[in-house]
């Protein structure tokens, strides 16, 4: 089930909100919310719910074991078991495929290809479980005594299948007690509508352009068309994933939870280091807290810091998918992180900001080629098309119409926080020319509400027409 589907918007969500407010007793509310989350997952994944509840069950007992015995053995066993489950379902086929490539060089023997159905969201709920176990081991939280509460933390439907990655220490107190308020609920609705609009209006529109261009062989593209496709893909990916995160955060608020932000206008970054402080923040924080710092972080020698960065970004790429494309994507970012630490970031700070932005955006756009392409051969063909400066072949102009141009420009402005900047300037200007600033802010609040209602209505029309597709991060 996806948030931008008719069943979710018109049936599941209203029923969930009604039941949430009907069951006032806190423990009963958690149970009801858990059952709803189970239904949400079963609706799309069926019997694969057993994998998730197997993970929840073993981690419930692992948490109790670690709470009683905070030595290295229990936590090592617990994390290893979680990683083994993830590897089996997500990476077995990839491992066998690469073993066969090596065997081909020496023998005719080959293992049969392995195809294991990937449970949606397994990367996310595995990291949730590991977060819980490590937080208990570190003494930040006591082991969860309630199986229902632990299960709810791991499979709460707003963040179950595509994040953001919620660290246990950040929500443990909310599982034990939270207050639903009208203001929180209102902010949740607004955030959900914004996320829905990002997905339906911008991400899907840009996605159709990208899909059409990627159907053309890279050798038949002009360089302009190849670059335009990657700009459109950058917008599609950002508004698709940040849209999902907005919807998840909004749903959380409607249910009484407060989740941390996952995006802060990443394309405004002036370096790759800053990009990762703004992009998929929950994943960055997870790797920082549970891998980079335990490896030594910045407290070790410079050489070791560089090795730590390479390890983190290698695993970041691999976490996204069982493909060398994702590994290369992660390693590209890791390489530029090392280059910046070697002194390039100091050089960047001395040049005009526009060149800093251009550098970061250039690296990100080129790396997105590996993220979008089906395999390494396609990626390299697209890289050649982008840098061949070829003027023959399919032109970007063939994909342009009024709707594409409007959505593209709107997406660029939103991605760089342009609308908030403009509105802020307008409000401040009106405040300076009128004595009754209260009326100014009241008018803007009313305009905002009217605009959100209009956007929601248009988004639901798109959903009702069946013009939606799954969120990109569902496959991770």
C-alpha positions in Angstrom: 0.0 0.0 0.0 1.3 3.4 -0.9 0.3 6.8 0.6 -0.5 8.2 -2.8 -3.1 5.5 -3.6 -6.9 5.8 -3.5 -7.4 3.0 -1.0 -5.0 4.7 1.5 -6.3 8.2 1.1 -10.0 7.5 1.0 -10.3 4.4 3.2 -7.3 3.4 5.3 -6.3 6.8 6.5 -9.8 8.0 7.6 -10.4 4.7 9.4 -7.0 4.9 11.2 -7.6 8.5 12.4 -11.1 7.6 13.6 -9.9 4.6 15.5 -7.0 6.6 17.0 -9.3 9.1 18.5 -11.9 6.5 19.6 -9.5 4.5 21.6 -8.3 6.9 24.3 -6.7 4.3 26.6 -3.0 4.6 25.7 -2.1 0.9 25.7 -5.2 0.0 23.7 -4.3 2.7 21.2 -0.9 1.2 20.7 -2.4 -2.2 20.1 -4.9 -0.8 17.6 -2.1 1.1 15.8 0.0 -2.0 15.6 -2.9 -4.0 14.1 -3.4 -1.3 11.5 0.3 -1.3 10.7 0.2 -5.0 10.2 -2.8 -4.7 7.8 -1.0 -1.9 6.0 2.0 -4.2 5.4 0.0 -7.4 4.6 -2.1 -5.5 2.1 1.0 -5.2 -0.2 3.4 -7.9 1.0 1.2 -10.8 2.1 3.1 -13.6 3.7 6.3 -11.6 3.9 4.9 -10.1 7.1 6.3 -13.3 8.7 9.8 -12.1 7.9 9.2 -8.8 9.7 7.6 -10.4 12.7 10.3 -13.0 12.9 12.8 -10.1 13.1 10.6 -8.3 15.8 10.4 -11.5 17.9 14.1 -12.4 17.9 15.0 -8.7 18.6 12.5 -8.6 21.5 14.4 -11.4 23.2 17.8 -10.1 22.1 17.0 -6.8 23.8 16.1 -8.5 27.0 19.3 -10.6 26.8 21.4 -7.5 26.2 19.7 -5.7 29.1 20.7 -8.5 31.5 24.2 -9.0 30.1 25.8 -5.8 28.6 28.9 -7.5 27.4 30.1 -7.6 23.8 28.8 -11.1 23.1 25.1 -10.5 23.2 25.2 -7.3 21.1 27.6 -8.9 18.6 25.3 -12.0 18.2 22.2 -9.8 17.9 23.6 -7.4 15.3 25.1 -10.4 13.3 21.7 -12.2 13.2 20.0 -9.1 11.9 22.6 -8.5 9.2 22.4 -12.2 8.2 18.7 -11.9 7.7 19.2 -8.7 5.6 21.9 -10.3 3.5 19.9 -13.5 2.8 16.9 -11.6 1.5 18.6 -8.6 -0.2 22.1 -9.8 -1.3 22.1 -13.5 -1.9 21.3 -13.2 -5.6 24.0 -10.5 -6.0 26.6 -12.6 -4.1 25.9 -15.7 -6.3 26.0 -13.6 -9.5 29.4 -12.2 -8.6 30.7 -15.6 -7.5 29.7 -17.0 -10.9 31.6 -14.2 -12.7 34.7 -15.2 -10.8 34.1 -18.9 -11.5 33.7 -18.2 -15.2 37.4 -17.2 -15.4 38.6 -20.6 -14.1 35.9 -23.2 -14.7 32.7 -24.0 -16.5 30.9 -24.7 -13.2 28.2 -22.1 -12.3 25.8 -21.8 -9.4 22.1 -21.5 -10.3 20.9 -17.9 -10.2 19.1 -17.2 -6.9 15.9 -15.1 -6.9 14.5 -14.3 -3.4 11.6 -11.9 -3.2 12.7 -8.8 -1.4 10.4 -7.8 1.5 9.6 -4.1 1.1 11.2 -2.0 3.8 13.6 -4.7 5.1 16.5 -2.3 5.0 14.6 0.2 7.1 13.1 -2.1 9.7 16.4 -3.9 10.1 18.2 -0.6 10.9 15.4 0.2 13.3 16.0 -3.1 15.1 19.7 -2.6 15.2 19.2 1.0 16.5 17.1 -0.4 19.4 19.6 -3.1 20.3 22.6 -0.7 20.3 20.8 1.9 22.3 20.0 -0.7 24.9 23.6 -1.9 24.9 24.8 1.6 25.4 22.5 2.2 28.3 20.5 5.0 26.5 17.3 3.0 27.0 16.0 0.1 29.0 15.0 -3.1 27.1 11.4 -2.8 25.9 9.2 -5.0 28.1 6.2 -4.6 25.9 6.2 -6.7 22.8 3.5 -4.5 21.3 5.5 -1.3 21.8 8.6 -2.8 20.3 6.6 -4.1 17.3 5.0 -0.7 16.9 8.4 1.0 16.9 9.7 -1.3 14.2 6.6 -1.6 12.0 4.7 1.7 12.6 3.2 2.2 9.1 4.1 5.9 8.4 7.8 5.0 8.4 7.7 1.2 7.8 8.5 0.8 4.1 10.6 3.9 3.1 11.7 5.6 6.3 12.7 8.0 7.6 15.0 5.8 9.8 13.8 6.4 13.3 16.4 5.8 16.1 14.9 4.1 19.1 16.3 6.6 21.6 14.4 9.4 19.7 10.9 7.8 20.1 11.1 5.5 23.1 9.4 8.1 25.3 6.7 8.6 22.7 5.9 4.9 22.6 5.4 5.0 26.4 3.2 8.1 26.3 2.2 10.8 23.9 -0.4 13.5 23.7 -2.5 14.2 20.7 -3.2 17.9 20.3 -5.2 19.9 17.7 -2.2 22.0 16.8 0.0 18.9 16.2 -2.8 17.3 14.2 -3.2 20.4 12.1 0.5 20.6 11.4 0.4 17.0 10.5 -2.3 17.5 7.9 -0.5 20.4 6.3 2.8 18.4 6.1 1.0 15.4 4.6 -0.6 17.6 1.9 2.7 19.1 1.0 4.3 15.7 0.7 1.4 14.4 -1.4 1.7 17.3 -3.8 5.4 16.8 -4.1 4.9 13.2 -5.1 1.8 13.6 -7.4 2.4 16.9 -9.0 6.2 17.2 -9.3 7.9 13.8 -8.8 5.5 11.9 -11.1 5.6 14.6 -13.8 9.4 14.6 -13.8 9.5 10.8 -13.6 7.5 10.6 -16.9 10.0 12.8 -18.6 12.9 10.8 -17.3 11.4 7.4 -18.2 10.7 8.6 -21.8 14.3 9.8 -22.3 15.8 6.6 -20.7 13.8 4.5 -23.2 16.2 6.0 -25.8 19.6 4.4 -26.3 22.2 6.7 -24.8 24.1 6.6 -28.0 21.1 8.3 -29.7 20.9 11.2 -27.3 22.4 14.7 -27.6 24.4 15.8 -24.6 21.7 18.4 -23.8 19.0 15.7 -23.6 21.2 13.6 -21.3 21.9 16.5 -19.0 18.2 17.5 -19.0 17.2 14.0 -18.1 19.5 14.0 -15.1 18.2 17.4 -13.9 14.7 16.0 -14.2 15.8 12.9 -12.3 17.4 14.9 -9.6 14.0 16.7 -9.1 12.0 13.4 -9.3 14.2 11.7 -6.7 14.2 14.6 -4.3 10.5 15.3 -4.5 9.6 11.6 -4.5 11.6 10.8 -1.4 11.2 14.1 0.5 7.5 13.9 -0.4 7.3 10.5 1.2 9.2 11.8 4.3 6.9 14.8 4.5 3.9 12.4 4.4 5.4 10.1 7.0 6.3 13.0 9.3 2.8 14.4 8.8 1.1 11.1 9.5 3.3 10.7 12.6 2.1 14.1 13.9 -1.6 13.1 13.3 -0.9 10.0 15.4 0.9 11.9 18.2 4.5 11.1 17.1 7.2 13.6 16.3 9.8 12.3 13.8 13.1 14.1 13.0 13.5 15.9 9.7 14.9 13.9 6.8 15.7 16.7 4.3 16.9 20.3 4.4 17.0 21.5 0.8 20.0 19.3 -0.2 20.6 20.9 -3.6 21.5 24.2 -1.8 24.7 22.5 -0.5 28.1 24.0 -1.2 30.0 20.8 -0.8 29.4 17.0 -0.7 29.9 17.0 3.1 27.1 19.6 3.4 25.0 17.7 0.9 24.9 14.7 3.3 24.0 17.0 6.2 20.9 17.9 4.2 20.0 14.7 2.2 18.4 11.6 3.8 19.5 12.9 7.2 18.1 9.9 9.1 20.4 7.6 7.2 23.4 9.9 7.6 22.8 10.1 11.3 22.4 6.3 11.6 25.7 5.6 9.9 27.4 8.3 11.9 26.1 7.1 15.3 26.3 3.4 14.8 29.2 2.9 12.4 31.4 6.0 11.8 31.8 7.0 15.4 32.4 3.4 16.7 35.1 3.1 13.9 36.8 6.1 15.5 35.1 8.9 13.7 37.4 12.0 13.7 39.3 11.0 16.8 41.8 8.8 14.9 44.6 9.6 12.5 43.8 11.4 9.2 44.5 8.2 7.3 42.1 6.2 9.4 39.4 8.9 9.0 39.7 8.6 5.3 39.4 4.8 5.6 36.3 5.2 7.8 34.7 7.5 5.3 35.3 5.0 2.5 33.8 2.2 4.6 30.7 4.2 5.5 30.0 5.3 1.9 30.7 1.9 0.5 28.1 0.5 2.9 25.8 3.4 2.2 25.8 2.5 -1.5 25.3 -1.2 -0.8 22.5 -0.4 1.6 20.5 1.2 -1.2 20.7 -1.9 -3.4 22.4 -5.1 -4.4 24.2 -3.6 -7.4 27.6 -2.3 -8.3 25.9 0.8 -9.6 24.9 1.7 -6.0 28.3 0.8 -4.7 29.9 3.1 -7.3 27.4 5.8 -6.4 28.3 5.6 -2.7 32.0 5.4 -3.5 31.8 8.6 -5.6 30.4 10.5 -2.7 32.9 8.9 -0.3 35.8 9.9 -2.6 34.7 13.5 -2.8 34.2 13.5 1.0 37.9 12.4 1.3 39.0 15.0 -1.3 37.3 17.8 0.6 38.9 16.7 3.9 42.3 16.7 2.2 42.0 20.5 1.8 39.6 21.0 -1.1 36.8 22.2 1.2 39.1 25.1 2.4 39.7 26.0 -1.2 35.9 26.0 -1.9 35.3 28.4 1.0 37.6 31.0 -0.7 35.7 31.1 -4.0 32.3 32.7 -4.7 29.3 30.8 -3.4 27.9 30.2 -6.9 30.9 28.1 -7.8 30.6 26.1 -4.6 27.0 25.3 -5.4 27.9 24.5 -9.0 30.6 22.0 -7.8 28.3 20.2 -5.4 25.4 20.0 -7.9 27.7 18.8 -10.6 29.0 15.9 -8.5 25.5 15.0 -7.3 24.0 15.0 -10.9 26.8 12.9 -12.3 26.5 10.4 -9.4 22.7 10.2 -9.9 23.5 8.5 -13.3 24.6 5.4 -11.4 21.6 5.6 -9.1 19.1 5.7 -12.0 20.7 3.4 -14.5 19.9 -0.3 -14.7 23.5 -1.5 -14.9 27.1 -0.3 -15.2 27.1 -0.5 -19.0 24.1 1.9 -19.2 25.6 4.2 -16.7 28.9 4.5 -18.7 27.0 5.1 -21.9 25.0 7.9 -20.2 28.3 9.4 -18.9 29.7 9.4 -22.4 26.5 11.0 -23.8 26.7 13.8 -21.1 30.3 14.6 -21.8 30.5 14.0 -25.5 29.0 17.5 -26.3 27.1 15.8 -29.0 24.5 17.9 -30.7 22.9 15.2 -32.9 20.3 12.7 -31.7 17.3 13.3 -29.5 17.1 16.8 -28.2 15.8 18.0 -24.8 13.4 20.3 -26.6 11.4 17.3 -27.9 10.3 16.6 -24.4 9.2 20.1 -23.5 5.7 21.4 -23.3 4.0 24.0 -21.1 3.3 21.5 -18.3 6.8 20.1 -18.2 8.3 23.6 -18.2 6.0 24.8 -15.5 6.6 21.8 -13.2 10.4 21.9 -13.9 10.7 25.6 -12.9 8.4 25.1 -9.9 10.5 22.2 -8.8 13.7 24.1 -9.1 12.3 27.0 -7.1 11.0 24.7 -4.4 14.2 22.6 -4.3 16.1 25.7 -3.4 13.6 27.0 -0.9 12.7 29.9 -3.2 9.0 30.1 -2.3 9.6 30.4 1.4 12.3 33.0 0.7 10.0 35.1 -1.5 7.0 34.8 0.9 9.2 35.8 3.8 10.4 38.9 2.0 6.8 39.8 1.1 5.5 39.5 4.6 8.4 41.5 6.0 7.8 44.2 3.4 4.1 44.4 4.2 4.9 44.6 7.9 6.9 47.7 7.3 4.2 49.5 5.4 1.3 48.8 7.6 0.6 49.3 11.3 -1.7 46.4 11.6 0.6 43.4 11.1 -1.9 41.1 12.6 -4.2 41.4 9.7 -1.3 40.8 7.2 -0.4 37.5 8.9 -4.1 36.5 9.1 -4.6 37.1 5.4 -1.5 35.0 4.7 -2.7 32.2 6.9 -6.0 32.1 5.1 -4.3 32.2 1.7 -2.1 29.3 2.9 -5.1 27.2 3.9 -6.9 27.9 0.7 -3.8 27.1 -1.3 -3.3 23.8 0.6 -6.9 22.8 0.0 -6.6 23.5 -3.7 -3.3 21.5 -3.9 -4.9 18.6 -2.0 -7.9 18.6 -4.3 -5.7 18.6 -7.4 -3.5 15.9 -5.9 -6.5 13.7 -5.1 -7.8 14.1 -8.7 -4.4 12.8 -9.9 -4.6 9.9 -7.5 -8.2 9.1 -8.4 -7.3 9.0 -12.1 -4.7 6.4 -11.3 -1.8 8.6 -12.3 0.6 7.6 -9.5 3.5 5.2 -9.2 5.3 3.6 -6.3 7.8 5.6 -4.3 11.4 5.1 -5.5 12.7 4.2 -2.1 10.2 1.3 -1.7 12.7 -0.9 -3.5 15.4 -0.3 -0.8 
